[in-house]
Amino acid sequence: MAGQPPEGEPAPADGSLPESAVARLGSAPFGVYVHVPFCLTRCGYCDFNTYTATELGSGASRESYAALAIGELKLAAKVLAGRAGPVRTVFFGGGTPTLLPPGDLVAILRAIDTEVGLARDVEVTTEANPETVDQPVLAALRAGGFTRISLGMQSAVPHVLAVLDRVHQPGRPEQCVSWARSAGFGHVSLDLIYGTPGETDADWQTSLDRALGAGPDHISAYSLIVEEGTRLAARIRRGELPMPDDDVLADRYLIADERLSSAGLRWYEVSNWAASGDARCRHNELYWTGGDWWGIGPGAHSHVGGTRWWNVRHPAAYAQRVSAGLSPAEAREVLTDGERDTERIMLASRLAAGCPVAYLTPAGRAAARTAVEDGLASRAALAQGAVRLTQRGRLLADAVIRNLTD
């Protein structure tokens, strides 16, 4: 939910979809994303649509949020009219979803089932900051139908956590993994960030070793991105901290890939490693493979049948619209066939399965052959009809993908 959306066109107040989207309903897997925009404190690197208690103002609160989310779900049910198929994945993100009581999260999940319908084997994930969950909370979430948890570990090194403005204590994420396993969660993920100013190779290795030692079956590792308007960007601009170096970021990625692979986790998307096919995040795979989803909450983005829309960002504005029975959508855009083709190539190329050559234009196929000659894509995979990035290609993924879509 980061950054500013495009301007788009006005979204209808009743949330109705264009005929082109309605006609495609049910032809792709369907998921629900629930954005919970609350945080205890604002991390210095974060530009997501999140709010601390002092930033909320009047008209919005954590206490009223579940009812508002359920209100938008009722609207979604009217718009979809049973044509989307069962919900295969649900993802609660943020913000910090686990700042809401477990009962509120479970109530939203039950409303998704009531209003839209959950698949029998639905994957239900919540993100969580380690300081906001304990054994009883995790047990309540698991009993309420959550199947997967993604914990924001970021680092195991105190001085790195301090630069990121993370408040949990080292060791807390590992304890949370243990509690989640005891509660019956079959799938537990840890999120890590590399390239923080002041972090050394040894620090990064420590974080990887501590994360693996906790026993998750999924790890996401992202390079630190300095977003304009954040406190971290201001500190770098003032010269208090150095800008992350691209060569250092590349070295850290290689360290991660080699360490995680040697521990039995295999990459399936450029920044994600899993112990098995079942351990992959099916919700994110839905995004990456062209699925449909409805985004609930302030600033949440949705995509159905080539139409993309985004909700008003501030919780108070969101509350006002939902309470009035109106769609909280701020604007939308209907993608052209060319735009959809470009997005399909961009997303598929980041996956270990690779991008089918059939997706590419003649110019894109020439670029794929060049990528193979440059050692950025697999020769064997191309012979079998797919562009699959090599390890070096993953380091230069953005440039390779740009060439494939030109």
RODO-2510 file (C-alpha; in nm, 4 decimals, decimal comma):
residues 406
     n   res          X          Y          Z
     1     m     0,0000     0,0000     0,0000
     2     a     0,3019     0,2255    -0,0418
     3     g     0,3314     0,5407    -0,2460
     4     q     0,0688     0,7502    -0,4231
     5     p    -0,1738     0,5896    -0,6711
     6     p    -0,2240     0,7277    -1,0233
     7     e    -0,5013     0,9825    -1,0743
     8     g    -0,7371     0,7424    -1,2511
     9     e    -1,1008     0,8179    -1,3302
    10     p    -1,3825     0,8732    -1,0795
    11     a    -1,5081     0,5536    -0,9167
    12     p    -1,8864     0,5023    -0,8970
    13     a    -2,0395     0,5608    -0,5545
    14     d    -2,2105     0,2207    -0,5572
    15     g    -1,8842     0,0351    -0,6310
    16     s    -2,0172    -0,1143    -0,9545
    17     l    -1,7702    -0,2597    -1,2036
    18     p    -1,7520    -0,1961    -1,5790
    19     e    -1,9029    -0,4654    -1,8001
    20     s    -1,5566    -0,5754    -1,9144
    21     a    -1,4673    -0,6681    -1,5550
    22     v    -1,8023    -0,8306    -1,4807
    23     a    -1,7622    -1,0515    -1,7875
    24     r    -1,4303    -1,1833    -1,6558
    25     l    -1,5515    -1,2542    -1,3004
    26     g    -1,4801    -1,6118    -1,1990
    27     s    -1,2195    -1,6708    -1,4704
    28     a    -0,9255    -1,6118    -1,2330
    29     p    -0,8530    -1,7137    -0,8713
    30     f    -1,0025    -1,4677    -0,6229
    31     g    -0,8542    -1,3332    -0,2988
    32     v    -0,9278    -1,0702    -0,0368
    33     y    -0,6742    -0,8279     0,1093
    34     v    -0,7617    -0,6530     0,4373
    35     h    -0,5564    -0,3437     0,5122
    36     v    -0,5327    -0,2566     0,8821
    37     p    -0,3785     0,0924     0,8875
    38     f    -0,2771     0,1194     1,2537
    39     c     0,0713     0,1204     1,4053
    40     l     0,2035     0,1867     1,7553
    41     t     0,4891     0,3958     1,6160
    42     r     0,5987     0,4985     1,2685
    43     c     0,9143     0,3235     1,1472
    44     g     1,1602     0,5629     0,9901
    45     y     1,1780     0,3797     0,6562
    46     c     0,8042     0,3196     0,6077
    47     d     0,5854     0,5098     0,3600
    48     f     0,2875     0,2738     0,3768
    49     n    -0,0603     0,4086     0,4435
    50     t    -0,0455     0,3746     0,8228
    51     y    -0,1418     0,5903     1,1213
    52     t    -0,0459     0,6092     1,4855
    53     a    -0,3059     0,7023     1,7468
    54     t    -0,2001     1,0682     1,7403
    55     e    -0,2320     1,0832     1,3603
    56     l    -0,5826     0,9391     1,3349
    57     g    -0,7820     1,2426     1,4429
    58     s    -1,1563     1,2147     1,4917
    59     g    -1,3872     0,9887     1,2972
    60     a    -1,1743     0,6746     1,3021
    61     s    -1,0532     0,4327     1,5647
    62     r    -0,9231     0,0821     1,6116
    63     e    -1,2362    -0,0031     1,8091
    64     s    -1,4706     0,0709     1,5175
    65     y    -1,2512    -0,0712     1,2429
    66     a    -1,3838    -0,4281     1,2226
    67     a    -1,7390    -0,3043     1,1717
    68     l    -1,6234    -0,0717     0,8934
    69     a    -1,4304    -0,3483     0,7165
    70     i    -1,7376    -0,5707     0,7366
    71     g    -1,9415    -0,2835     0,5904
    72     e    -1,7155    -0,2754     0,2852
    73     l    -1,7402    -0,6539     0,2583
    74     k    -2,1183    -0,6248     0,2355
    75     l    -2,0736    -0,3794    -0,0508
    76     a    -1,8293    -0,6177    -0,2193
    77     a    -2,0806    -0,9013    -0,1919
    78     k    -2,3453    -0,6912    -0,3709
    79     v    -2,1058    -0,5948    -0,6494
    80     l    -1,9665    -0,9455    -0,7013
    81     a    -2,3113    -1,1100    -0,6732
    82     g    -2,1605    -1,4549    -0,6254
    83     r    -1,9756    -1,4486    -0,9579
    84     a    -1,6163    -1,4286    -0,8304
    85     g    -1,5977    -1,7866    -0,7037
    86     p    -1,4817    -1,8864    -0,3572
    87     v    -1,2120    -1,6811    -0,1859
    88     r    -0,8928    -1,8858    -0,2107
    89     t    -0,6646    -1,6589    -0,0112
    90     v    -0,7077    -1,3890     0,2529
    91     f    -0,4242    -1,1622     0,3633
    92     f    -0,4388    -0,9166     0,6542
    93     g    -0,1636    -0,6573     0,6067
    94     g    -0,0804    -0,3154     0,7333
    95     g     0,0098    -0,1366     0,9317
    96     t    -0,0068    -0,3858     1,2138
    97     p    -0,3152    -0,6089     1,1890
    98     t    -0,2459    -0,7619     1,5285
    99     l    -0,3052    -0,4284     1,7006
   100     l    -0,6700    -0,5292     1,6628
   101     p    -0,7969    -0,7879     1,9123
   102     p    -0,7956    -1,1440     1,7713
   103     g    -1,1739    -1,1460     1,7978
   104     d    -1,1979    -0,8514     1,5567
   105     l    -0,9711    -1,0174     1,3010
   106     v    -1,1676    -1,3411     1,3271
   107     a    -1,4955    -1,1479     1,2904
   108     i    -1,3711    -0,9938     0,9639
   109     l    -1,2646    -1,3378     0,8402
   110     r    -1,6057    -1,4846     0,9240
   111     a    -1,7722    -1,1965     0,7391
   112     i    -1,5659    -1,2769     0,4299
   113     d    -1,7009    -1,6303     0,4486
   114     t    -2,0592    -1,5111     0,5037
   115     e    -2,0599    -1,2406     0,2379
   116     v    -1,8394    -1,3888    -0,0347
   117     g    -1,7546    -1,7461     0,0665
   118     l    -1,4236    -1,9094     0,1599
   119     a    -1,2759    -2,2034    -0,0293
   120     r    -1,2448    -2,5196     0,1782
   121     d    -0,8650    -2,5042     0,1600
   122     v    -0,8393    -2,1245     0,1962
   123     e    -0,5042    -1,9782     0,3006
   124     v    -0,5493    -1,7064     0,5648
   125     t    -0,2429    -1,4994     0,6519
   126     t    -0,1880    -1,2149     0,8910
   127     e     0,1179    -0,9974     0,9212
   128     a     0,2283    -0,9309     1,2777
   129     n     0,4919    -0,7285     1,4548
   130     p     0,6529    -0,9530     1,7176
   131     e     0,5739    -0,7170     2,0056
   132     t     0,1983    -0,7318     1,9338
   133     v     0,1450    -1,1084     1,9653
   134     d     0,1889    -1,3655     2,2387
   135     q     0,0871    -1,7272     2,2888
   136     p    -0,2827    -1,6590     2,3713
   137     v    -0,3222    -1,4214     2,0741
   138     l    -0,1699    -1,6716     1,8331
   139     a    -0,3823    -1,9533     1,9728
   140     a    -0,6971    -1,7426     1,9260
   141     l    -0,6057    -1,6582     1,5670
   142     r    -0,5356    -2,0196     1,4802
   143     a    -0,8605    -2,1341     1,6418
   144     g    -1,0424    -1,8658     1,4422
   145     g    -0,9257    -1,9984     1,1061
   146     f    -0,5918    -1,8303     1,0371
   147     t    -0,3495    -2,0732     0,8726
   148     r    -0,0348    -1,8652     0,8179
   149     i     0,1482    -1,5859     0,9972
   150     s     0,4146    -1,3493     0,8656
   151     l     0,6302    -1,1899     1,1343
   152     g     0,8247    -0,8678     1,0792
   153     m     1,1663    -0,9614     1,2133
   154     q     1,3686    -0,7254     0,9863
   155     s     1,6972    -0,7861     1,1752
   156     a     1,8399    -0,9676     1,4754
   157     v     2,0983    -0,6971     1,5462
   158     p     2,0118    -0,4208     1,7964
   159     h     2,1893    -0,1311     1,6249
   160     v     2,0259    -0,2210     1,2910
   161     l     1,6822    -0,2372     1,4520
   162     a     1,7491     0,1027     1,6077
   163     v     1,8192     0,2650     1,2695
   164     l     1,4966     0,1116     1,1353
   165     d     1,3047     0,2403     1,4408
   166     r     1,1871    -0,1126     1,5183
   167     v     1,0853    -0,1546     1,8802
   168     h     1,0925    -0,5303     1,9347
   169     q     1,3784    -0,6885     2,1258
   170     p     1,6163    -0,9327     1,9563
   171     g     1,4948    -1,2854     2,0220
   172     r     1,1277    -1,1909     2,0279
   173     p     1,0579    -1,2989     1,6655
   174     e     1,2121    -1,6406     1,7308
   175     q     0,9944    -1,6780     2,0394
   176     c     0,6890    -1,5874     1,8314
   177     v     0,7724    -1,8567     1,5763
   178     s     0,7802    -2,1111     1,8584
   179     w     0,4478    -1,9874     1,9950
   180     a     0,2920    -1,9983     1,6464
   181     r     0,4047    -2,3568     1,5985
   182     s     0,2627    -2,4497     1,9391
   183     a    -0,0663    -2,2863     1,8423
   184     g    -0,0884    -2,5086     1,5359
   185     f     0,0223    -2,2763     1,2556
   186     g     0,1542    -2,4964     0,9770
   187     h     0,3159    -2,2068     0,7921
   188     v     0,5251    -1,9331     0,9521
   189     s     0,7193    -1,6674     0,7623
   190     l     0,9807    -1,4149     0,8722
   191     d     1,0449    -1,0856     0,6906
   192     l     1,3995    -0,9484     0,6779
   193     i     1,5481    -0,6237     0,5458
   194     y     1,9068    -0,5905     0,4260
   195     g     2,1172    -0,2851     0,3456
   196     t     2,0304    -0,0722     0,6484
   197     p     2,2912     0,2038     0,7022
   198     g     2,5531     0,0727     0,9448
   199     e     2,4717    -0,2938     0,8826
   200     t     2,7756    -0,5128     0,8065
   201     d     2,7991    -0,8439     0,6228
   202     a     2,8444    -1,0088     0,9614
   203     d     2,5285    -0,8387     1,0918
   204     w     2,3321    -0,9664     0,7930
   205     q     2,4696    -1,3167     0,8362
   206     t     2,3669    -1,3050     1,2026
   207     s     2,0126    -1,2083     1,1071
   208     l     1,9894    -1,4886     0,8522
   209     d     2,1263    -1,7452     1,0964
   210     r     1,8894    -1,6352     1,3719
   211     a     1,5927    -1,6397     1,1350
   212     l     1,6746    -1,9875     1,0080
   213     g     1,7389    -2,1086     1,3601
   214     a     1,3796    -2,0191     1,4527
   215     g     1,2509    -2,2783     1,2054
   216     p     1,0167    -2,0864     0,9710
   217     d     0,9215    -2,2503     0,6421
   218     h     0,9252    -1,9197     0,4525
   219     i     1,1550    -1,6157     0,4544
   220     s     1,1169    -1,2900     0,2642
   221     a     1,4277    -1,0733     0,2284
   222     y     1,3960    -0,7224     0,0887
   223     s     1,6577    -0,4594     0,0187
   224     l     1,6050    -0,1358     0,2071
   225     i     1,4439     0,1255    -0,0166
   226     v     1,4770     0,4862     0,0907
   227     e     1,1384     0,6441     0,0193
   228     e     1,1007     1,0189    -0,0152
   229     g     0,9116     1,1783     0,2698
   230     t     1,0224     0,9269     0,5321
   231     r     1,2267     1,0034     0,8415
   232     l     1,5062     0,7799     0,7096
   233     a     1,5261     0,9801     0,3863
   234     a     1,5533     1,3013     0,5885
   235     r     1,8355     1,1595     0,8004
   236     i     2,0259     1,0545     0,4888
   237     r     1,9690     1,3931     0,3278
   238     r     2,1126     1,5631     0,6389
   239     g     2,4194     1,3387     0,6225
   240     e     2,3421     1,1562     0,9480
   241     l     2,3358     0,8210     0,7690
   242     p     2,4877     0,6977     0,4407
   243     m     2,2734     0,6041     0,1424
   244     p     2,2563     0,2250     0,0861
   245     d     2,5126     0,1219    -0,1752
   246     d     2,3927    -0,0829    -0,4758
   247     d     2,6988    -0,3075    -0,4722
   248     v     2,6520    -0,3772    -0,1015
   249     l     2,2851    -0,4591    -0,1615
   250     a     2,3842    -0,7041    -0,4358
   251     d     2,6374    -0,8724    -0,2076
   252     r     2,3767    -0,9048     0,0688
   253     y     2,1315    -1,0632    -0,1729
   254     l     2,3904    -1,3216    -0,2744
   255     i     2,4657    -1,3964     0,0903
   256     a     2,0938    -1,4461     0,1540
   257     d     2,0355    -1,6669    -0,1480
   258     e     2,3314    -1,8908    -0,0717
   259     r     2,2541    -1,9195     0,3010
   260     l     1,8818    -1,9800     0,2557
   261     s     1,9342    -2,2276    -0,0267
   262     s     2,1873    -2,4246     0,1757
   263     a     1,9281    -2,4451     0,4553
   264     g     1,6717    -2,5980     0,2214
   265     l     1,4679    -2,2903     0,1308
   266     r     1,4379    -2,2321    -0,2432
   267     w     1,3604    -1,9055    -0,4146
   268     y     1,0256    -1,8958    -0,5919
   269     e     1,0096    -1,5175    -0,6385
   270     v     1,3046    -1,2800    -0,6439
   271     s     1,2642    -1,1806    -0,2771
   272     n     1,0967    -1,4934    -0,1370
   273     w     1,2209    -1,8367    -0,0343
   274     a     1,0139    -2,1352     0,0820
   275     a     1,0868    -2,4810     0,2205
   276     s     0,8291    -2,6462    -0,0082
   277     g     0,5554    -2,5691    -0,2566
   278     d     0,2997    -2,5732     0,0246
   279     a     0,5040    -2,3156     0,2176
   280     r     0,4801    -2,0538    -0,0561
   281     c     0,2523    -1,7574     0,0054
   282     r    -0,0434    -1,8425    -0,2147
   283     h    -0,1904    -1,4946    -0,1740
   284     n     0,1174    -1,3298    -0,3216
   285     e     0,1255    -1,5932    -0,5953
   286     l    -0,2310    -1,4883    -0,6789
   287     y    -0,1035    -1,1337    -0,7337
   288     w     0,1938    -1,2477    -0,9387
   289     t    -0,0042    -1,4804    -1,1665
   290     g    -0,2856    -1,2460    -1,2661
   291     g    -0,5531    -1,3295    -1,0104
   292     d    -0,8332    -1,1032    -0,8915
   293     w    -0,8677    -0,9555    -0,5443
   294     w    -1,0772    -0,7103    -0,3470
   295     g    -0,8839    -0,4809    -0,1150
   296     i    -1,0655    -0,3843     0,2049
   297     g    -0,9680    -0,0768     0,4078
   298     p    -0,8212     0,2739     0,3739
   299     g    -0,5843     0,3016     0,0779
   300     a    -0,6367    -0,0625    -0,0216
   301     h    -0,6010    -0,1488    -0,3901
   302     s    -0,8206    -0,3962    -0,5762
   303     h    -0,8118    -0,5663    -0,9150
   304     v    -1,0951    -0,7483    -1,0873
   305     g    -1,0961    -0,8464    -1,4523
   306     g    -0,8585    -0,5773    -1,5733
   307     t    -1,0113    -0,2981    -1,3643
   308     r    -0,8015    -0,1604    -1,0801
   309     w    -0,9255     0,0770    -0,8094
   310     w    -0,8010     0,2198    -0,4818
   311     n    -0,9753     0,3407    -0,1686
   312     v    -0,9486     0,6794    -0,0018
   313     r    -0,6394     0,6815     0,2140
   314     h    -0,7352     0,8354     0,5468
   315     p    -0,9293     0,6160     0,7931
   316     a    -1,1667     0,9021     0,8782
   317     a    -1,2622     0,9531     0,5119
   318     y    -1,2977     0,5771     0,4726
   319     a    -1,5234     0,5573     0,7785
   320     q    -1,7394     0,8405     0,6517
   321     r    -1,8022     0,6757     0,3155
   322     v    -1,8624     0,3241     0,4426
   323     s    -2,0931     0,4487     0,7182
   324     a    -2,2965     0,6299     0,4537
   325     g    -2,3331     0,3112     0,2499
   326     l    -2,1031     0,4405    -0,0243
   327     s    -1,8066     0,2776    -0,1895
   328     p    -1,4807     0,3954    -0,0319
   329     a    -1,3124     0,3820    -0,3746
   330     e    -1,1399     0,7077    -0,4644
   331     a    -1,0641     0,6343    -0,8302
   332     r    -1,0092     0,3520    -1,0766
   333     e    -0,8504     0,2659    -1,4076
   334     v    -0,9438     0,0117    -1,6729
   335     l    -0,6266    -0,1461    -1,8075
   336     t    -0,5804    -0,1823    -2,1804
   337     d    -0,4883    -0,5209    -2,3237
   338     g    -0,1356    -0,3889    -2,3773
   339     e    -0,1054    -0,2758    -2,0153
   340     r    -0,2287    -0,6127    -1,8906
   341     d     0,0226    -0,7933    -2,1138
   342     t     0,3068    -0,5766    -1,9820
   343     e     0,2091    -0,6404    -1,6199
   344     r     0,1839    -1,0139    -1,6849
   345     i     0,5389    -1,0208    -1,8214
   346     m     0,6751    -0,8042    -1,5380
   347     l     0,5266    -1,0263    -1,2674
   348     a     0,5904    -1,3661    -1,4259
   349     s     0,9549    -1,2794    -1,4918
   350     r     1,0203    -1,2467    -1,1177
   351     l     0,9077    -1,6039    -1,0523
   352     a     1,1277    -1,9125    -1,0462
   353     a     0,8880    -2,0739    -1,2937
   354     g     0,9787    -1,7960    -1,5347
   355     c     0,7850    -1,5987    -1,7934
   356     p     0,6440    -1,8027    -2,0831
   357     v     0,8020    -1,6956    -2,4106
   358     a     0,4506    -1,6962    -2,5557
   359     y     0,3803    -1,3797    -2,3543
   360     l     0,6537    -1,1852    -2,5354
   361     t     0,6509    -0,9760    -2,8491
   362     p     0,9163    -1,0449    -3,1166
   363     a     1,1271    -0,7688    -2,9604
   364     g     1,0808    -0,9268    -2,6179
   365     r     1,1923    -1,2650    -2,7514
   366     a     1,5047    -1,1070    -2,8931
   367     a     1,5691    -0,9485    -2,5532
   368     a     1,5254    -1,2911    -2,3913
   369     r     1,7913    -1,4394    -2,6189
   370     t     2,0229    -1,1508    -2,5315
   371     a     1,9609    -1,2107    -2,1609
   372     v     2,0670    -1,5737    -2,2053
   373     e     2,3846    -1,4721    -2,3883
   374     d     2,4632    -1,2250    -2,1074
   375     g     2,4169    -1,4924    -1,8407
   376     l     2,1055    -1,3259    -1,6991
   377     a     1,8545    -1,5957    -1,7997
   378     s     1,8699    -1,9737    -1,8205
   379     r     1,9527    -2,1239    -2,1598
   380     a     1,7860    -2,4537    -2,0704
   381     a     1,4666    -2,2818    -1,9570
   382     l     1,4491    -2,0725    -2,2746
   383     a     1,4790    -2,3909    -2,4815
   384     q     1,1736    -2,5156    -2,2925
   385     g     0,9767    -2,1983    -2,3599
   386     a     1,0329    -1,9812    -2,0526
   387     v     1,2531    -1,6900    -1,9480
   388     r     1,3937    -1,7853    -1,6087
   389     l     1,6352    -1,5495    -1,4369
   390     t     1,9719    -1,6777    -1,3230
   391     q     2,1095    -1,5677    -0,9875
   392     r     2,2938    -1,2845    -1,1620
   393     g     1,9775    -1,2040    -1,3533
   394     r     1,7873    -1,1662    -1,0288
   395     l     2,0349    -0,8996    -0,9212
   396     l     1,9498    -0,7072    -1,2378
   397     a     1,5849    -0,8125    -1,2548
   398     d     1,4409    -0,4664    -1,3134
   399     a     1,6665    -0,4026    -1,6136
   400     v     1,6092    -0,7480    -1,7639
   401     i     1,2322    -0,7204    -1,7274
   402     r     1,2311    -0,3695    -1,8746
   403     n     1,4003    -0,5090    -2,1868
   404     l     1,1501    -0,7940    -2,2089
   405     t     0,8588    -0,5493    -2,2102
   406     d     1,0032    -0,2860    -2,4480
***
